[in-house]
Amino acid sequence: MFPAVQLNPVKGGRSQQHDLAAVDFLVWAAILVLGAFELHSHLRSPDFPFEDVAYFEQAKSLLHDGYYGFESVPERVQPPGLPLLLALICKVAGCRYGVLLSSMAVFITLGFLVWYQIIRQCEGRGIAAATCLLLGSSPWIFFFVTRGIWPSIPYFFVSGLALWIILKLDRAQTRSRRNLFSAALALIVAFSILIQSAGIALVGSMLASIGFTWLKDRGTAVHRFRVFLPAILLGIVTQFVWMHRGSNPPDWPLPGYPESYGSQLKLKLGNYPELGFANATDVFSRVKTNVDERTAVLAEILTAHWIHRSYASLAVAIPLVLAVVGVADSLLGEQAKTSLPGISLGSNLSIFCGPGSPSFDFFFRTRYSPVSSSIAVPERWPHGFASTRAACLLPVCMVLCAVAFRNSWAAGPSWSVGVQSKFSAAFWFAASLFSVRVICMNRPPILLSRLSERPVFLRQISIGSLSLTFLQMGALGLTVLLVARAISQDIPITRANLAFEEERFGRLPDTVAAKWIRLNTDPQDVVVARHVPLVFHYSQRKVIRFAPIVRPQVMMEGFRRLGIRYVIVVDRDFSYYLPPDEVCFDMVQRAYPNAFRLVAQLGQARIYEVIPAGVDGAANP
């Protein structure tokens, strides 16, 4: 209800510029301090403990064997961008695990510096600082950055560079500078696609930007088409050349991975390939689930608190509504003159429709929208328009109230359970009553307008040559509290990371099983395991993927056909691919009880020897 106020100078000239530069310097310093904290807090391990070792093995093949692949097989699905970066880091700083993992903190810090410049230019310093510091200190992102090597992190930085150059191209430039920026954009877009397949969304976003601009200003649309054309063409060519390599050779009669990304999109559920291919209803359900899940994750990142997965939850509904309203305002308002609306809308559509996990650029592209939600400020509404908006909001509030009430009822009568659902139900009920009153009065309540005009809310607080309103000071204080709370939750993650080598590394089931294989089997033996890169790294044996198949005959025929000698089965606490490997193996073992012999029980890991065909196997102990 209170309009956003920009930082107001109380005196002009050099003093104001000096104070604005000081604000930028403080934000940059804070981002660098967070980056240094992540650099110090990375996981301590003598070697790769997780599946990200695949990128290291691919980087080794580039450095030592002169090809991009894994286990002497060329890689055709995962783009080579991240292994290329790791190979370069190996050349410059060495291939130690700590060095490679620390590079993620460097990329994320550079990314936040770039995105601060972008958001500052579009939304102002306050929004830019709050966005970068809240996300940069988030325990969710902190855990992600300090414990794994992921293509999303350098992609976050590189895609930010692409958007920064796009903003530069929107400004009036000499022909030589415009050509230089256009060429740089083309190279960065191509490299983004090589880092992560989602980089093709940048091409779609530029096309969307041109299309929306064409509806309002054809001259500007033609200009953007000319400067974006090299990036669009090179991006499409890069994607086509990479996809033309085809898929990795399948070992099992199962759709999805390791086939091409396009074939994975056709599945009902990417991590449960035996469910089969998706239909139109499944695609709609996927979009609905992605919107719900990723909005909730965004709220969890900002609040460092678990969020109930429901559209009726305030933490899901309000950011989603603000995003929709903000994008609509950016397409119709002042920001429509820039490339941002089309870029944001095109990227979000591609992200919501895809099956992958959310990447960092998603959180920033949706961050422009809440700022634009000021179009819903009640005192700005004309009286007739206020009742129209309230009439549109009323059925939405009633439906959300009903869903939240159902969720709270299912949680039980206790007030300590289902608190989010109960609070959301009360809020949507109050919002419904408010909408009814606005419809009847044909204007917002006078109390709201009077409240915003009180002196306490209009008072300016001077800081140097800048002045802040009461609400801006409140927002600043809230941001500081949220950042401090997030950092306090980062500290336990740091302690766990620093103690990882001593407390957990020696007990990782896949690693323990792979080391047993290396010490107790012939180098020519073939092993089947769910986590192929990790088992290969520690066993140095040929490893076949343990596919998530529950058909015993298909699984047994595959074991014989592929020459499998040993099967690694892990009773996992969490399995991404479903069904878990222990479920799949238990079914084939029940169907063929004499085909396997347990040779080692190592904590959560079991190792079975496959008895050759025609040989009577002893009963399992």
MARMIRO-335156 format. One record per residue (C-alpha): x, y, z. Coordinates in steps of 0.5 Angstrom, whole numbers, padded with zeros to 4 digits, always signed. Layout:
N
XYZ ...
This chain:
621
+0000+0000+0000 +0006+0005+0001 +0009+0007-0006 +0017+0005-0007 +0021+0011-0006 +0028+0011-0009 +0034+0014-0005 +0033+0021-0005 +0039+0026-0005 +0039+0031+0000 +0045+0035-0003 +0047+0034-0010 +0054+0034-0014 +0060+0030-0012 +0058+0028-0005 +0052+0025-0007 +0056+0021-0012 +0061+0019-0007 +0056+0016-0003 +0053+0012-0008 +0060+0010-0010 +0061+0008-0002 +0054+0004-0003 +0056+0000-0009 +0063-0001-0005 +0060-0004+0001 +0055-0009-0003 +0061-0011-0007 +0065-0012-0001 +0060-0016+0003 +0059-0020-0003 +0066-0022-0003 +0066-0023+0004 +0061-0028+0003 +0065-0031-0003 +0071-0032+0002 +0067-0035+0007 +0064-0040+0002 +0072-0041+0000 +0074-0043+0007 +0068-0047+0008 +0068-0052+0003 +0068-0059+0004 +0074-0062+0006 +0076-0069+0003 +0082-0072+0000 +0078-0074-0006 +0071-0074-0009 +0066-0077-0005 +0060-0075-0009 +0057-0076-0017 +0061-0070-0019 +0067-0074-0020 +0064-0075-0027 +0066-0068-0029 +0073-0069-0026 +0074-0076-0030 +0071-0072-0037 +0076-0067-0035 +0082-0072-0035 +0080-0075-0041 +0081-0068-0045 +0087-0067-0041 +0091-0074-0042 +0087-0078-0048 +0085-0072-0052 +0078-0073-0053 +0071-0072-0049 +0069-0078-0045 +0068-0083-0040 +0071-0090-0039 +0074-0090-0046 +0067-0088-0049 +0066-0081-0052 +0060-0077-0048 +0054-0075-0052 +0049-0072-0047 +0053-0068-0042 +0056-0062-0046 +0063-0061-0045 +0063-0054-0042 +0064-0055-0034 +0070-0061-0036 +0073-0056-0040 +0073-0051-0035 +0076-0056-0030 +0081-0058-0035 +0083-0051-0035 +0084-0050-0027 +0088-0057-0027 +0093-0054-0032 +0093-0047-0028 +0092-0049-0021 +0092-0057-0020 +0087-0062-0020 +0086-0063-0012 +0079-0064-0010 +0079-0058-0006 +0082-0053-0011 +0077-0056-0016 +0071-0055-0011 +0073-0048-0009 +0073-0046-0016 +0065-0046-0015 +0066-0041-0010 +0069-0036-0014 +0064-0037-0020 +0058-0036-0015 +0062-0030-0013 +0063-0027-0020 +0056-0029-0021 +0053-0024-0016 +0058-0019-0017 +0055-0019-0025 +0048-0020-0022 +0048-0014-0018 +0050-0009-0023 +0044-0012-0027 +0039-0011-0022 +0042-0004-0020 +0041-0002-0027 +0034-0004-0027 +0031-0003-0020 +0036+0001-0016 +0041-0001-0011 +0037-0002-0005 +0033-0008-0009 +0040-0010-0012 +0043-0011-0005 +0038-0014-0002 +0037-0019-0007 +0044-0021-0008 +0046-0021+0000 +0039-0025+0001 +0041-0030-0004 +0048-0030-0003 +0048-0032+0005 +0042-0037+0004 +0044-0044+0007 +0041-0047+0001 +0046-0044-0004 +0051-0044+0001 +0050-0052+0002 +0050-0053-0006 +0056-0049-0007 +0061-0052-0002 +0059-0059-0003 +0059-0060-0010 +0061-0058-0017 +0055-0057-0021 +0055-0054-0028 +0049-0049-0026 +0054-0045-0022 +0059-0043-0028 +0052-0042-0032 +0050-0037-0027 +0056-0033-0028 +0056-0034-0036 +0049-0032-0037 +0049-0026-0032 +0055-0024-0037 +0050-0025-0043 +0044-0021-0040 +0049-0015-0038 +0052-0015-0045 +0044-0015-0047 +0043-0009-0043 +0049-0005-0046 +0047-0007-0053 +0040-0003-0051 +0044+0003-0050 +0046+0008-0056 +0053+0005-0058 +0057+0007-0064 +0057+0002-0069 +0064-0001-0067 +0062-0002-0060 +0056-0005-0062 +0059-0010-0066 +0064-0012-0061 +0058-0013-0056 +0054-0017-0061 +0060-0021-0062 +0062-0022-0055 +0054-0024-0054 +0055-0029-0059 +0061-0032-0056 +0058-0032-0049 +0051-0035-0051 +0055-0041-0055 +0059-0042-0049 +0053-0042-0044 +0050-0048-0048 +0056-0052-0048 +0056-0051-0040 +0049-0053-0039 +0043-0055-0044 +0039-0050-0041 +0043-0044-0044 +0039-0045-0051 +0033-0041-0047 +0038-0035-0048 +0036-0036-0055 +0029-0037-0054 +0029-0031-0049 +0032-0026-0054 +0027-0028-0059 +0021-0027-0054 +0024-0020-0053 +0024-0019-0060 +0017-0021-0061 +0014-0017-0055 +0018-0011-0058 +0015-0012-0065 +0008-0011-0062 +0010-0004-0059 +0016-0001-0063 +0018-0004-0069 +0024+0000-0070 +0027-0002-0064 +0025-0009-0065 +0029-0009-0072 +0035-0006-0068 +0035-0012-0063 +0034-0017-0069 +0040-0014-0072 +0045-0014-0066 +0042-0021-0063 +0042-0024-0070 +0050-0027-0069 +0048-0030-0062 +0042-0033-0064 +0045-0036-0070 +0051-0038-0066 +0047-0041-0061 +0042-0045-0065 +0048-0048-0069 +0052-0050-0063 +0046-0053-0060 +0045-0057-0067 +0052-0059-0067 +0052-0062-0060 +0045-0065-0061 +0047-0068-0068 +0053-0072-0064 +0047-0077-0062 +0046-0081-0055 +0050-0085-0051 +0050-0092-0053 +0044-0095-0048 +0046-0102-0044 +0039-0103-0042 +0032-0103-0046 +0030-0097-0042 +0028-0090-0045 +0031-0084-0042 +0038-0083-0039 +0043-0084-0042 +0039-0082-0049 +0039-0075-0051 +0036-0070-0047 +0030-0069-0052 +0028-0077-0050 +0029-0075-0043 +0023-0070-0044 +0019-0075-0047 +0018-0079-0040 +0013-0078-0035 +0018-0078-0030 +0025-0077-0031 +0028-0080-0025 +0023-0086-0026 +0023-0088-0033 +0019-0095-0032 +0013-0091-0032 +0014-0089-0039 +0012-0083-0044 +0008-0077-0042 +0002-0075-0045 -0001-0068-0045 -0004-0069-0038 +0003-0071-0035 +0006-0065-0039 +0001-0060-0035 +0002-0064-0029 +0010-0063-0030 +0009-0055-0031 +0004-0055-0025 +0009-0058-0020 +0015-0054-0023 +0012-0048-0021 +0010-0050-0014 +0016-0053-0013 +0021-0048-0015 +0017-0042-0012 +0017-0046-0005 +0025-0047-0006 +0025-0039-0008 +0021-0038-0001 +0026-0043+0003 +0032-0039+0000 +0030-0033+0002 +0027-0035+0009 +0032-0040+0011 +0025-0044+0013 +0021-0050+0010 +0015-0048+0006 +0009-0053+0005 +0008-0055-0002 +0001-0052-0004 -0001-0046-0008 -0005-0044-0002 +0001-0043+0002 +0002-0035+0003 +0010-0037+0002 +0008-0040-0005 +0002-0036-0007 +0005-0029-0006 +0011-0029-0009 +0008-0033-0015 +0002-0027-0016 +0008-0022-0015 +0012-0025-0021 +0006-0026-0025 +0004-0018-0024 +0011-0016-0024 +0012-0019-0031 +0005-0016-0034 +0007-0010-0031 +0014-0010-0035 +0011-0012-0041 +0006-0006-0041 +0010-0001-0037 +0016+0003-0037 +0021-0003-0037 +0018-0006-0044 +0023-0001-0047 +0028-0005-0045 +0030-0013-0047 +0028-0015-0040 +0021-0017-0040 +0022-0022-0046 +0028-0025-0043 +0025-0026-0037 +0019-0029-0039 +0022-0033-0044 +0027-0036-0039 +0022-0037-0034 +0017-0041-0039 +0023-0046-0041 +0025-0047-0034 +0018-0048-0032 +0017-0053-0037 +0023-0057-0036 +0024-0063-0032 +0031-0061-0029 +0032-0058-0022 +0032-0050-0021 +0038-0046-0023 +0041-0040-0020 +0039-0036-0026 +0032-0038-0025 +0032-0034-0018 +0034-0028-0021 +0030-0027-0027 +0024-0028-0023 +0027-0023-0018 +0025-0017-0023 +0017-0018-0022 +0016-0017-0015 +0019-0010-0015 +0014-0008-0021 +0008-0011-0017 +0007-0003-0015 +0002-0003-0020 -0003-0006-0015 -0002-0001-0010 -0009+0001-0007 -0008+0008-0007 -0006+0008-0014 -0012+0005-0017 -0018+0009-0020 -0024+0008-0016 -0028+0004-0021 -0021+0000-0023 -0021-0002-0016 -0027-0006-0015 -0025-0009-0022 -0019-0012-0019 -0022-0014-0013 -0028-0018-0017 -0022-0021-0020 -0018-0023-0014 -0025-0025-0010 -0025-0032-0013 -0018-0033-0013 -0018-0032-0005 -0024-0036-0004 -0021-0042-0008 -0014-0041-0004 -0018-0040+0003 -0022-0047+0001 -0015-0051+0000 -0011-0048+0006 -0017-0050+0010 -0017-0057+0007 -0010-0057+0009 -0010-0055+0016 -0016-0060+0017 -0012-0065+0014 -0006-0063+0019 -0011-0064+0025 -0013-0060+0031 -0007-0058+0034 -0004-0051+0033 +0003-0054+0033 +0002-0058+0027 +0000-0055+0020 +0001-0048+0022 +0003-0045+0015 -0004-0048+0013 -0008-0045+0019 -0005-0038+0018 -0006-0038+0010 -0013-0040+0011 -0014-0034+0016 -0010-0030+0011 -0014-0032+0005 -0021-0031+0009 -0019-0024+0011 -0017-0022+0004 -0024-0025+0001 -0027-0020+0006 -0023-0015+0004 -0025-0016-0003 -0032-0016-0002 -0032-0009+0002 -0028-0006-0004 -0033-0009-0009 -0039-0006-0005 -0035+0001-0003 -0032+0001-0010 -0026+0004-0007 -0020+0002-0002 -0022+0003+0005 -0020+0010+0007 -0016+0008+0013 -0011+0005+0008 -0010+0012+0004 -0009+0016+0011 -0005+0011+0014 +0000+0012+0008 +0000+0019+0009 +0002+0019+0017 +0008+0023+0018 +0012+0017+0021 +0012+0014+0014 +0013+0020+0010 +0019+0022+0014 +0026+0022+0011 +0032+0020+0015 +0039+0023+0012 +0045+0018+0011 +0050+0023+0008 +0048+0026+0002 +0042+0020+0001 +0036+0020+0005 +0031+0014+0006 +0024+0013+0008 +0021+0010+0014 +0019+0004+0010 +0026+0004+0007 +0030+0004+0013 +0025-0002+0016 +0027-0006+0009 +0034-0005+0011 +0033-0007+0018 +0029-0013+0016 +0035-0015+0010 +0040-0015+0015 +0036-0019+0020 +0035-0024+0015 +0042-0024+0012 +0045-0025+0020 +0040-0031+0021 +0042-0034+0014 +0049-0034+0016 +0048-0037+0023 +0045-0043+0019 +0051-0043+0015 +0056-0044+0021 +0053-0051+0022 +0054-0053+0015 +0061-0050+0015 +0063-0055+0021 +0060-0061+0018 +0064-0059+0012 +0070-0058+0016 +0069-0065+0019 +0067-0069+0013 +0074-0073+0012 +0074-0075+0019 +0067-0077+0020 +0064-0079+0014 +0069-0080+0008 +0071-0087+0010 +0064-0090+0011 +0061-0088+0004 +0058-0094+0002 +0059-0093-0006 +0067-0091-0004 +0068-0097+0001 +0065-0102-0004 +0069-0099-0010 +0075-0100-0006 +0074-0107-0004 +0073-0109-0012 +0079-0106-0013 +0083-0110-0008 +0079-0116-0009 +0078-0117-0016 +0081-0118-0023 +0082-0112-0027 +0078-0115-0033 +0072-0116-0029 +0066-0112-0030 +0062-0109-0025 +0054-0106-0025 +0053-0100-0020 +0048-0095-0019 +0053-0089-0018 +0058-0091-0024 +0063-0085-0024 +0064-0086-0017 +0065-0093-0017 +0069-0093-0023 +0074-0087-0020 +0075-0092-0014 +0075-0099-0017 +0078-0097-0024 +0074-0103-0027 +0069-0102-0033 +0063-0100-0029 +0056-0101-0032 +0050-0097-0030 +0045-0101-0025 +0039-0099-0029 +0032-0098-0025 +0029-0104-0028 +0024-0108-0024 +0023-0114-0029 +0027-0119-0027 +0028-0123-0034 +0030-0116-0037 +0035-0115-0031 +0038-0122-0031 +0039-0122-0039 +0043-0116-0038 +0047-0118-0033 +0049-0124-0038 +0049-0120-0044 +0054-0115-0041 +0058-0120-0038 +0057-0117-0031 +0061-0121-0026 +0060-0117-0019 +0054-0113-0017 +0054-0107-0012 +0048-0106-0008 +0047-0100-0003 +0041-0099+0002 +0041-0092+0001 +0038-0087+0005 +0036-0083-0001 +0036-0085-0009 +0034-0080-0014 +0033-0086-0019 +0027-0090-0018 +0026-0095-0016 +0032-0096-0012 +0038-0101-0013 +0036-0105-0007 +0029-0106-0009 +0031-0108-0017 +0036-0113-0014 +0032-0116-0009 +0027-0117-0015 +0032-0121-0019 +0035-0124-0014 +0028-0127-0012 +0027-0129-0019 +0034-0132-0020 +0036-0134-0012 +0042-0139-0015 +0045-0134-0020 +0048-0129-0014 +0053-0130-0009 +0054-0125-0003 +0062-0124-0003 +0062-0118+0002 +0057-0114+0007 +0060-0107+0008 +0056-0103+0012 +0050-0101+0007 +0053-0104+0001 +0053-0111-0001 +0057-0114-0006 +0054-0120-0010 +0058-0124-0015 +0054-0127-0021 +0055-0134-0022 +0056-0136-0029 +0051-0139-0033 +0050-0147-0033 +0054-0147-0026 +0050-0149-0020 +0050-0143-0015 +0050-0144-0007 +0045-0141-0003 +0046-0134-0001 +0048-0134+0006 
